[in-house]
Structures are given as structure tokens and as C-alpha cells.
Amino acid sequence: NTARILDVKYYVLLPSLLHVGGSIDNFHWQSILRSVSAHRSYSWVYESEYKAANIAHFLILNRRMPRSLAFCYEAINSNLAHLAHGYKGQVGAHETAARTRNMLLTASIEQVMERGLHEYLEEFIVANDKLANEISDGYRFYK
């Protein structure tokens, strides 16, 4: 959900490029933090300095923030390791999870922003959907 919320902000909430960095843009970024219950923890880390790159880093790449993509993929990989042990083997989901985790661990926020936040999040969302299907199929967790 964090990735989708960030992606929606990028395309829907900002009326035009003229508002980037302005008060409307900053308000939207703060609203995103609140929507994922991260406003207070962000303030502790960044001392309330609201910058798009800092917020994106916090919600995507920060491995200590429980709602960040990187934190979640650490947990996913750990849980998949436990499943593999219990099921006596790995399924395709393990490779997808490791690849996505690596994508998150090796990126810098500068690289993400340079490439394009939307493009990065779109790639992540596609990989995340693929992982969900592979877990469901591989471990027979049917929807």
C-alpha cells in the first residue's frame, strides 16, 4: 500500500509541475506520511524538514521504518525462509522476493528520483504483484 499511496501522490494530487516544492506539494507529502502513520517517526528522523526526497527515502528505502518498502521486504524474505524450511524447499517466490529486496537495498534515493519516482514505484508494484501470485501458487495460499 505504501508504494501505491506514493504513486498516487505523484500523479493525482499535484495539479501541475508549477506546484512542485510549494506549500501544496509539501502539504501532500505530509498527508502521505500521516496516511501511513509515519508523520511522527519521520519528524524524529528528519526534524520536521519536509522534503520530497527525504520522504520518499523514508517510505521506500529506510530499513528501520516499519512501513517502508525495504523494511517490508526484509520481513518477506525472512518469512519465506521459514516457509522454505517448513516445506523443505523453495518456490519461485523466493527468487522474486530476493530480487525485489536487492532492488531496494542497492538503490539510492538520488537514483530513484533521477530515474523517476513513478517508474521506480511502477516496477516495484509489478514485482510485488508477481510475488503475491507466486506465493499463492507455490504454497497453495489461494485467494
Secondary structure, DSSP 4 states (H G I P E B T S, - for coil): -HHHHHHHIIIII---GGGTTSHHHHHHHHHHHHHTT-HHHHHHHHTT---HHHHHHHHHT-TTSTTSHHHHHHHHHHHHHHHHHHHTS--HHHHHHHHHHHHHHH--HHHHHHH-HHHHHHHHHHHHHHHHHHHHHHTT---
